[in-house]
Amino acid sequence: MLTANQANEISTWSIYSTTIITSIFLVLSLFNMDFKIIASKKYLVYVLGAIIGWIFYLVVTKRIFHNLFLPVPESINVPLAEVLKFGTVFIISRVVIGGLNNENVFDLQWIKYFTLTMIGYFIFEFMLQKSTGKLSVLEPKTNIKIIDIIRHVFVFMLVELAMKQTNFIKDGSHKYLVGLLVGLIIYHFQISKMII
């Protein structure tokens, strides 16, 4: 049985993911002048995968993590929780997406992508998070939003450059980056005001 707090968190994070995924697919549609992309099965599968990923994290992983006694300082525990959060959603959504698309869920390419993504979040949370916070002179709530945007852009750039090692514009990665940025900005500075 879900608690009211869990239901609220699931709703919030589901809207967060849906906003970003929708933005990415809309930007791809605009760049390619093909609006079938946003109405495709692939779009719906990605949204569903993300939502199920957040449900699993909030109902299962988060509960297990918080019930464990970890004899480590908060400076390690907090960033570790962030890495675990995005790692869980990444894995569960991949299982859902791969299953619905009849794909090999954990192929070598995806394992490499996942490993680089987790390394990116680990580097950001444990090494760059404090520096990013100190540089900001904005009010705390705005600072959190800016940090989240920087977090995902940093990880995206790290993974894309490490995986492809090709021209960022030529291979089309910039389209996904634009969609990611637009989605994060819309969520943090518009949609979050209506749901929080």
Backbone as numpy.savetxt, mean C-alpha at the origin, in Angstrom:
# Nx Ny Nz CAx CAy CAz Cx Cy Cz
-16.51 -12.50 15.59 -17.36 -11.30 15.59 -16.47 -10.05 15.59
-16.73 -9.16 14.67 -15.94 -7.93 14.59 -16.37 -6.94 15.67
-15.38 -6.25 16.22 -15.70 -5.16 17.14 -16.01 -3.92 16.31
-16.60 -2.92 16.95 -16.91 -1.67 16.24 -15.64 -1.02 15.72
-14.57 -1.11 16.52 -13.29 -0.51 16.12 -12.71 -1.21 14.91
-12.78 -2.57 14.90 -12.27 -3.33 13.76 -13.07 -3.02 12.50
-14.38 -2.94 12.63 -15.24 -2.63 11.48 -14.90 -1.25 10.91
-14.64 -0.30 11.80 -14.28 1.05 11.38 -12.93 1.07 10.66
-11.96 0.32 11.22 -10.64 0.25 10.60 -10.70 -0.42 9.23
-11.48 -1.50 9.13 -11.62 -2.19 7.85 -12.23 -1.25 6.81
-13.24 -0.50 7.21 -13.89 0.45 6.31 -12.90 1.52 5.85
-12.13 2.07 6.80 -11.17 3.14 6.49 -10.09 2.66 5.54
-9.46 1.53 5.86 -8.37 1.02 5.03 -8.86 0.51 3.68
-10.09 0.01 3.64 -10.66 -0.43 2.36 -10.87 0.77 1.43
-11.35 1.86 1.98 -11.53 3.09 1.20 -10.17 3.63 0.75
-9.18 3.54 1.63 -7.81 3.97 1.34 -7.28 3.22 0.11
-7.35 1.89 0.15 -6.84 1.07 -0.95 -7.66 1.27 -2.23
-8.97 1.31 -2.09 -9.84 1.47 -3.26 -9.57 2.80 -3.95
-9.35 3.85 -3.18 -9.05 5.16 -3.76 -7.76 5.11 -4.57
-6.73 4.49 -4.02 -5.43 4.42 -4.71 -5.52 3.56 -5.96
-6.14 2.39 -5.84 -6.26 1.48 -6.99 -7.11 2.12 -8.09
-8.20 2.75 -7.70 -9.07 3.43 -8.68 -8.30 4.53 -9.40
-7.53 5.30 -8.65 -6.73 6.37 -9.24 -5.72 5.83 -10.25
-5.05 4.75 -9.89 -4.06 4.15 -10.79 -4.73 3.69 -12.09
-5.86 3.01 -11.97 -6.55 2.51 -13.16 -7.12 3.65 -14.01
-7.58 4.72 -13.36 -8.07 5.88 -14.10 -6.95 6.57 -14.87
-5.80 6.71 -14.20 -4.64 7.34 -14.86 -4.18 6.48 -16.04
-4.15 5.16 -15.87 -3.79 4.27 -16.97 -4.78 4.41 -18.13
-6.07 4.54 -17.78 -7.10 4.72 -18.81 -6.87 6.01 -19.58
-6.54 7.08 -18.87 -6.31 8.38 -19.51 -5.06 8.37 -20.39
-3.99 7.79 -19.86 -2.74 7.72 -20.63 -2.93 6.89 -21.90
-3.66 5.80 -21.79 -3.83 4.89 -22.92 -5.08 5.18 -23.76
-5.88 6.18 -23.28 -7.14 6.52 -23.94 -8.00 5.27 -24.15
-8.06 4.45 -23.12 -8.85 3.22 -23.17 -9.56 3.06 -21.83
-10.82 3.45 -21.77 -11.56 3.46 -20.51 -12.15 2.09 -20.15
-11.85 1.09 -21.00 -12.22 -0.27 -20.63 -11.35 -0.77 -19.48
-10.20 -0.13 -19.30 -9.26 -0.54 -18.24 -9.91 -0.39 -16.87
-10.57 0.75 -16.64 -11.19 1.00 -15.33 -12.42 0.12 -15.12
-13.01 -0.39 -16.21 -14.21 -1.23 -16.09 -13.87 -2.71 -16.23
-12.59 -3.04 -16.16 -12.16 -4.41 -16.39 -12.28 -5.29 -15.15
-12.25 -6.59 -15.36 -12.25 -7.55 -14.27 -11.00 -7.36 -13.41
-9.89 -7.02 -14.05 -8.62 -6.84 -13.33 -8.76 -5.79 -12.24
-9.45 -4.69 -12.55 -9.65 -3.62 -11.57 -10.43 -4.13 -10.37
-11.53 -4.83 -10.62 -12.37 -5.35 -9.54 -11.62 -6.37 -8.70
-10.82 -7.20 -9.34 -10.04 -8.22 -8.62 -9.00 -7.57 -7.71
-8.35 -6.50 -8.18 -7.35 -5.80 -7.37 -8.00 -5.13 -6.15
-9.16 -4.53 -6.36 -9.88 -3.90 -5.24 -10.29 -4.95 -4.22
-10.86 -6.05 -4.70 -11.29 -7.12 -3.81 -10.10 -7.71 -3.04
-9.00 -7.92 -3.74 -7.80 -8.46 -3.11 -7.28 -7.57 -1.99
-7.27 -6.27 -2.24 -6.80 -5.32 -1.22 -7.71 -5.31 0.00
-9.02 -5.32 -0.24 -9.98 -5.30 0.88 -9.85 -6.55 1.74
-9.74 -7.70 1.10 -9.58 -8.96 1.85 -8.25 -8.95 2.60
-7.23 -8.37 1.99 -5.93 -8.25 2.65 -6.01 -7.44 3.93
-6.73 -6.32 3.89 -6.89 -5.48 5.08 -7.73 -6.17 6.15
-8.76 -6.89 5.73 -9.58 -7.63 6.69 -8.73 -8.66 7.42
-7.91 -9.40 6.67 -7.05 -10.42 7.27 -6.06 -9.78 8.24
-5.45 -8.67 7.82 -4.48 -8.00 8.71 -5.13 -7.54 10.00
-6.27 -6.84 9.89 -6.91 -6.24 11.07 -7.54 -7.27 12.00
-8.03 -8.38 11.43 -8.71 -9.39 12.24 -7.74 -10.45 12.77
-6.73 -10.79 11.98 -5.84 -11.89 12.36 -4.44 -11.41 12.74
-3.71 -10.86 11.78 -2.30 -10.51 12.01 -2.11 -9.49 13.12
-2.90 -8.43 13.09 -2.75 -7.38 14.10 -3.02 -7.91 15.49
-4.03 -8.76 15.62 -4.38 -9.33 16.93 -3.24 -10.21 17.46
-2.68 -11.03 16.57 -1.57 -11.90 16.97 -0.36 -11.07 17.38
-0.03 -10.06 16.58 1.14 -9.22 16.84 1.01 -8.50 18.18
-0.17 -7.95 18.46 -0.35 -7.19 19.69 -0.46 -8.09 20.92
-0.78 -9.37 20.72 -0.85 -10.29 21.85 0.50 -10.90 22.19
1.47 -10.73 21.28 2.81 -11.22 21.54 3.56 -10.24 22.43
4.34 -10.78 23.34 5.18 -9.91 24.15 6.55 -9.83 23.49
6.83 -8.69 22.92 8.12 -8.50 22.26 9.01 -7.61 23.13
10.05 -8.17 23.70 10.93 -7.39 24.58 11.84 -6.43 23.81
11.22 -5.56 23.05 11.97 -4.59 22.25 11.40 -3.21 22.50
12.21 -2.16 22.36 11.71 -0.80 22.58 10.68 -0.38 21.53
9.91 0.64 21.85 8.86 1.14 20.94 9.45 1.60 19.61
10.69 2.09 19.64 11.34 2.57 18.42 11.52 1.45 17.40
11.48 0.20 17.85 11.56 -0.96 16.95 10.18 -1.56 16.73
9.40 -1.62 17.79 8.08 -2.25 17.73 7.14 -1.54 16.76
7.12 -0.22 16.79 6.21 0.57 15.94 6.53 0.42 14.46
7.79 0.65 14.03 8.08 0.45 12.60 7.92 -1.00 12.16
8.19 -1.96 13.07 8.01 -3.37 12.74 6.54 -3.66 12.45
5.65 -3.05 13.22 4.21 -3.21 13.01 3.80 -2.67 11.64
4.41 -1.56 11.22 4.09 -0.98 9.91 4.52 -1.90 8.77
5.72 -2.45 8.89 6.23 -3.37 7.86 5.34 -4.60 7.80
4.96 -5.13 8.97 4.10 -6.30 9.05 2.73 -6.01 8.43
2.23 -4.81 8.65 0.92 -4.41 8.12 0.89 -4.48 6.59
1.83 -3.80 5.96 1.83 -3.77 4.51 2.24 -5.12 3.92
3.09 -5.86 4.63 3.49 -7.19 4.17 2.31 -8.15 4.14
1.49 -8.11 5.19 0.31 -8.98 5.25 -0.66 -8.68 4.12
-0.97 -7.41 3.92 -1.92 -7.02 2.88 -1.38 -7.41 1.51
-0.08 -7.24 1.32 0.57 -7.56 0.05 0.42 -9.05 -0.26
0.69 -9.90 0.73 0.63 -11.36 0.52 -0.81 -11.83 0.30
-1.72 -11.42 1.18 -3.11 -11.89 1.08 -3.76 -11.41 -0.21
-3.53 -10.16 -0.57 -4.12 -9.65 -1.82 -3.56 -10.40 -3.02
-2.29 -10.78 -2.94 -1.68 -11.56 -4.03 -2.34 -12.93 -4.16
-2.62 -13.57 -3.03 -3.28 -14.87 -3.03 -4.66 -14.76 -3.69
-5.40 -13.72 -3.31 -6.74 -13.51 -3.87 -6.67 -13.22 -5.36
-5.79 -12.28 -5.73 -5.66 -11.89 -7.14 -5.20 -13.07 -7.99
-4.18 -13.79 -7.51 -3.67 -14.95 -8.25 -4.71 -16.04 -8.38
-5.46 -16.28 -7.29 -6.48 -17.31 -7.31 -7.61 -16.99 -8.28
-8.08 -15.75 -8.26 -9.18 -15.36 -9.15 -8.76 -15.30 -10.61
-7.46 -15.06 -10.85 -6.96 -14.98 -12.22 -6.33 -16.28 -12.70
-6.41 -17.32 -11.84 -5.82 -18.63 -12.18 -4.33 -18.51 -12.53
-3.62 -17.72 -11.72 -2.19 -17.53 -11.93 -1.39 -18.31 -10.90
-0.10 -18.50 -11.22 0.83 -19.05 -10.24 1.05 -17.98 -9.18
0.52 -18.20 -7.99 0.49 -17.13 -6.97 1.87 -16.65 -6.57
2.77 -17.58 -6.25 4.08 -17.19 -5.74 5.19 -17.57 -6.72
5.13 -17.01 -7.92 6.20 -17.29 -8.88 7.45 -16.49 -8.51
8.54 -16.81 -9.16 9.84 -16.22 -8.81 9.84 -14.71 -8.96
9.19 -14.21 -10.01 9.13 -12.77 -10.25 8.39 -12.05 -9.12
7.27 -12.65 -8.67 6.51 -12.02 -7.59 7.28 -12.07 -6.28
7.97 -13.18 -6.01 8.77 -13.30 -4.78 9.84 -12.22 -4.75
10.47 -11.98 -5.89 11.48 -10.92 -5.98 10.84 -9.56 -5.72
9.67 -9.34 -6.32 8.96 -8.07 -6.16 8.57 -7.86 -4.70
8.05 -8.92 -4.08 7.64 -8.85 -2.67 8.84 -8.56 -1.77
9.95 -9.26 -2.01 11.16 -9.08 -1.19 11.66 -7.64 -1.27
11.72 -7.10 -2.48 12.16 -5.71 -2.66 11.20 -4.73 -2.00
9.91 -5.02 -2.08 8.91 -4.15 -1.45 9.09 -4.12 0.06
9.28 -5.28 0.66 9.47 -5.36 2.11 10.79 -4.69 2.54
11.81 -4.84 1.71 13.09 -4.15 1.99 12.87 -2.64 1.95
12.07 -2.19 0.98 11.77 -0.76 0.86 11.05 -0.22 2.08
10.01 -0.94 2.54 9.29 -0.51 3.73 10.18 -0.56 4.97
11.02 -1.60 5.04 11.93 -1.75 6.17 12.90 -0.56 6.23
13.49 -0.22 5.09 14.43 0.91 5.04 13.74 2.20 5.44
12.53 2.40 4.90 11.82 3.65 5.21 11.46 3.73 6.68
10.83 2.67 7.21 10.34 2.71 8.59 11.47 2.80 9.61
12.57 2.09 9.37 13.64 2.02 10.37 14.73 3.07 10.17
14.85 3.61 8.95 15.96 4.53 8.68 15.52 5.94 8.25
14.46 6.03 7.48 14.09 7.33 6.91 12.91 8.01 7.59
12.09 7.26 8.30 10.88 7.80 8.91 11.18 8.99 9.83
12.15 8.83 10.73 12.47 9.90 11.69 13.00 11.14 10.97
13.84 10.91 9.96 14.40 12.05 9.22 13.31 12.81 8.49
12.37 12.07 7.92 11.25 12.70 7.20 10.41 13.53 8.14
10.16 13.00 9.34 9.36 13.72 10.32 10.03 14.99 10.80
11.33 14.93 10.99 12.07 16.09 11.50 12.13 17.23 10.49
12.08 16.86 9.21 12.17 17.89 8.18 10.89 18.70 8.04
9.79 18.13 8.51 8.51 18.78 8.32 8.22 19.83 9.39
7.70 20.97 8.95 7.30 22.03 9.89 5.78 22.16 9.89
5.13 21.15 9.33 3.67 21.18 9.23 3.04 20.67 10.53
1.74 20.89 10.66 1.05 20.39 11.85 1.02 18.86 11.80
0.94 18.20 12.97 1.08 16.74 13.06 0.23 15.93 12.10
-1.06 16.24 11.96 -1.93 15.46 11.08 -1.48 15.55 9.62
-1.10 16.74 9.21 -0.62 16.93 7.83 0.71 16.21 7.64
1.53 16.26 8.67 2.84 15.60 8.62 2.68 14.10 8.40
1.72 13.47 9.08 1.46 12.04 8.94 1.05 11.72 7.50
0.23 12.59 6.92 -0.22 12.38 5.55 0.95 12.48 4.56
1.80 13.48 4.76 2.95 13.67 3.88 3.91 12.49 3.98
4.13 12.01 5.21 5.02 10.87 5.43 4.48 9.63 4.72
3.17 9.42 4.77 2.60 8.25 4.11 2.77 8.33 2.60
2.61 9.52 2.05 2.81 9.70 0.61 4.27 9.43 0.23
5.20 9.99 1.00 6.63 9.78 0.75 6.98 8.30 0.89
6.39 7.64 1.89 6.66 6.21 2.13 6.38 5.38 0.88
5.17 5.53 0.33 4.77 4.69 -0.79 5.49 5.06 -2.08
5.77 6.32 -2.28 6.51 6.75 -3.47 7.94 6.21 -3.40
8.54 6.28 -2.22 9.91 5.77 -2.03 9.98 4.29 -2.36
9.04 3.51 -1.79 9.03 2.06 -2.01 8.78 1.75 -3.48
7.84 2.46 -4.09 7.52 2.23 -5.50 8.76 2.47 -6.37
9.44 3.59 -6.15 10.62 3.93 -6.95 11.73 2.90 -6.76
11.95 2.51 -5.52 12.99 1.53 -5.22 12.73 0.21 -5.94
11.50 -0.28 -5.84 11.15 -1.56 -6.45 11.21 -1.49 -7.97
10.63 -0.45 -8.54 10.60 -0.33 -10.00 12.01 -0.24 -10.59
12.85 0.56 -9.98 14.21 0.72 -10.48 15.03 -0.54 -10.31
14.82 -1.24 -9.18 15.57 -2.47 -8.92 15.09 -3.62 -9.81
13.78 -3.68 -10.06 13.21 -4.78 -10.85 13.49 -4.63 -12.34
13.29 -3.42 -12.84 13.33 -3.24 -14.29 14.68 -2.73 -14.80
15.26 -1.83 -14.05 16.56 -1.27 -14.43 16.55 -0.78 -15.88
15.42 -0.16 -16.24 15.28 0.38 -17.59 14.80 1.82 -17.51
14.55 2.41 -18.66 14.08 3.77 -18.71 12.71 3.88 -18.04
12.62 4.75 -17.02 11.41 4.86 -16.21 10.21 5.32 -17.03
10.43 6.20 -17.98 9.35 6.71 -18.83 9.02 5.70 -19.93
10.04 5.16 -20.54 9.86 4.26 -21.68 9.06 3.01 -21.31
9.30 2.46 -20.11 8.61 1.22 -19.76 7.24 1.46 -19.13
6.83 2.73 -19.01 5.48 3.05 -18.54 5.30 3.11 -17.04
6.39 3.00 -16.27 6.26 3.02 -14.81 5.75 4.36 -14.30
6.02 5.43 -15.04 5.59 6.76 -14.60 4.07 6.86 -14.52
3.35 6.08 -15.34 1.89 6.11 -15.31 1.38 5.61 -13.95
1.99 4.52 -13.48 1.60 3.96 -12.17 1.98 4.91 -11.04
3.13 5.57 -11.19 3.57 6.52 -10.17 2.62 7.71 -10.08
2.19 8.23 -11.23 1.24 9.34 -11.24 -0.07 8.91 -10.59
-0.55 7.72 -10.94 -1.78 7.21 -10.35 -1.67 7.03 -8.85
-0.54 6.52 -8.40 -0.29 6.33 -6.96 -0.31 7.67 -6.23
0.40 8.64 -6.78 0.47 9.98 -6.16 -0.90 10.63 -6.10
-1.63 10.60 -7.20 -2.96 11.21 -7.25 -3.88 10.55 -6.24
-3.84 9.22 -6.18 -4.69 8.49 -5.25 -4.40 8.82 -3.80
-3.12 8.87 -3.45 -2.71 9.19 -2.08 -3.12 10.61 -1.70
-2.92 11.54 -2.61 -3.27 12.94 -2.34 -4.78 13.10 -2.18
-5.55 12.48 -3.07 -7.02 12.57 -2.98 -7.50 11.96 -1.67
-6.95 10.81 -1.30 -7.40 10.17 -0.07 -7.06 11.03 1.15
-5.81 11.41 1.27 -5.36 12.09 2.48 -5.93 13.51 2.63
-6.09 14.22 1.53 -6.49 15.61 1.64 -7.95 15.88 1.27
-8.69 14.83 0.91 -10.10 15.02 0.61 -10.97 13.95 1.26
-10.77 12.70 0.84 -11.65 11.63 1.31 -11.51 11.37 2.80
-10.30 11.39 3.32 -10.11 11.10 4.76 -10.86 12.08 5.65
-11.06 13.29 5.17 -11.80 14.30 5.95 -13.27 13.91 6.11
-13.77 13.13 5.17 -15.18 12.75 5.20 -15.45 11.48 6.01
-14.40 10.68 6.23 -14.62 9.40 6.92 -13.98 9.33 8.29
-13.12 10.28 8.64 -12.44 10.25 9.94 -12.98 11.35 10.85
